Each structure stands twice: as structure tokens, then as C-alpha cells.
Amino acid sequence: MQISADTRFEILDVIHAYNMAADKKDVEETLTYYVEEGQITGDLSTGKGHAAMREDLPNIFKSEVTLKRHLVNNVRFFPGEVEGDVKVTYVLLVMEAQAAPLSIATSIVTDHFRLVGDGWKIVVHHVAVDPSARWLVKAGAKAVEIIEEVKDRLS
């Protein structure tokens, strides 16, 4: 299946809008980019469907104690496993945007998109955090506390 330039741009727009919703930690906006039975899998995960995601996303967002920016790089498009679906892989770089300019984590994301009505929606958002960043994800809150303490002492 050939993936048209228009389809690629439409999907990229969803990816960027989705990641900006994650920057804002906006659960309801985030859900608008998923099919009703959508799910996040991998190192960060939710239950399946909007109701389960509505319960699980706040905990994911809380783990990012301060403002983060989710930056998308190295995007690749492939035909999906289901006829008409599109699979997209990209490198996600998560940057600290409040405490100090730091790279917090990198991961490989694989999104499965489906055309629903007149727009593309995420069926599965799979996050594989890179090994070098797994400990940072777990220690993120403590690192932010230390940075804030140092900033307070220096000001």
C-alpha cells in the first residue's frame, strides 16, 4: 500500500497535536486522538478504551512533575497490519521545560493509526523507553526536586 503525502501530513498533524496535549497533561484532549478502544502499551501503559485511559493517564502525567516538551524526530510510515491502517514509528525526545533545559528521556514510539470518519486516530500508541533513560523516568521526580533546590539556593 502506497501512503500518500496528504495522509502522511494528516497523521503528522495528529502526532504533533497529541504530543502537545501531553505537554499540557490534558487527559480529555489526549483522548480525542484515540479510537474509542485505543490503548497505550509498552513502558508506559494504560488499560484499553477511553474509560480505562481516563483513569490511567493522570498517573502517567503526574510522573512528569514539571512542564515537559515532547519532540518528534525520525518519523517513518509503513502500511498497517489491518487493511487501510498506517503504522508510524518515531523517536520521541522528552525535554524538561521548567526546572532546567534537560533531556529527560528518549524512546521509540510505534503508533497504529486508523481512518475514522474524516480523520486519523490512534489505535495503539506503543512506547519503548530507551535503556539509558529508563532510570531517568523512574528518578525524574527526585531529579526535579534537586534542581529546584539548587535553583533556590543560587537565587
Secondary structure, 3 states (H helix, E strand, C coil): CCCCHHHHHHHHHHHHHHHHHHHHCCHHHHHCCEEEEEEEEECCCCCCCHHHHHHHHHHHHHHCCCCEEEEEEEEEEEECCCCCCEEEEEEEEEEECCCCCEEEEEEEEEEEEEEECCEEEEEEEEEEECHHHHHHHHHHHHHHHHHHHHHHHHC
